[in-house]
Amino acid sequence: MYDLETPALLLHLDVVERNVKQMAERATRLGVALRPHAKTHKCVELGRRQLAAGARGLTVSTTVEAEVFARAGVRDITWAFPIEPGHIPHMRQLAQASGVTVRVVVDDLDTARALAGSGLHVWLKVDCGNHRAGVDPAAPYGLEVARELARERGLTFDGILSHSGHAYRTNNKQEAAQVAEQERGVMVGFAERLREESIPVREISVGSTPAMAAVERLDGVTEARPGNYVFYDRTMVLIGCCAPEDVGVTVLASVVSHQPGASHFVVDAGALELSKDPGPAHVGPAAMGAVRGAPELVVATLSQEHGLIRAASPAVLEGRFNVGERLEIVPNHSCLTVPNFDEYHVVRDGGGVVDRWKIERGR
């Protein structure tokens, strides 16, 4: 086990490199450009690897991520979060100062008007069935916002963008493929509707990791934006999106309490390391994470810095997991686990820790 002070975030580089390569190849086979969502890893070194594998640019979720990747030399960045007028000056300044193509997302008519003269590239966010944000593609309001953007009064209207977040609520790849096809159908159909109204649609951007991992065709789509695939996690394993050996990050923890005769023990990784994402409640056993290589154990509860790991009976734990022993926890949601740490401890199979990479977790 790795000689590190715990808790520590491990990045299994052999696994991650394989994940990056496979998704790039999948995008090529499907005939779409890849714009990975860097919110999952928040790391310059990983963004560079995705670009080297063929990504056209990166997607980010915070202004800090946009600034960090711009400074690192990324020339094409989409901030895939609904912008409101107060953030327009910041994004405009970033684009002007860095020479980076900055693309923002909008689903509000007043904000679309406020973007006039900003010089920014703008996507229209469309609700493809996730029902979180985005215009209803069947409602007149979506056309109204699109018409405003298509006037291109000091901005560039890139096209339409969606996020199939409801693919995370599926049970298997077959269901995820159905969500992906629904998303494709909604977006291509809406694009046709806009074009019939003489509104040009240059690009159609879609994406989520479960959908992208399962989709069978992306006819009419130009770009995909999966993010979680770089690491995957317990949720992705349980919904059949990946295999356990595809998970690229784990939390190294130490046993800090194990009382005689108990059917549980405690580790030094709690909610501030693993987050309190409960995982996919619709599939599999309820748990706050999994212990790598020990399916008989359940990460049962988390408090701030304590993780309680439970077995079916004391006999399962007899002679095992003594205080000071190490184990790796597979998080439910890698995107929420990563920003609880300042750095990755980069490990190679059989080679131990080979590097440390900064996590850009600022707001």
Secondary structure, 3 states (H helix, E strand, C coil): CCCCCCCEEEEEHHHHHHHHHHHHHHHHHHCCEECCECCCCCCHHHHHHHHHCCCCCEEECCHHHHHHHHHCCCCEEEEEEECCHHHHHHHHHHHHHHCCEEEEEECCHHHHHHCCCCCCEEEEEECCCCCCCCECCCCHHHHHHHHHHHCCCCCEEEEEECCCHHHHHCCCHHHHHHHHHHHHHHHHHHHHHHHHCCCCCCEEEECCHHHHHHCCCCCCCCEECCCHHHCCCHHHHHCCCCCHHHCCEEEEEEEEECCCCCCEEEECCCHHHHCCCCCCCCCCCCCCEEECCCCCCEEEEECCCCEEEECCCHHHHCCCCCCCCEEEEEECCHHHHHHHCCEEEEEECCCEEEEEEECCCCC
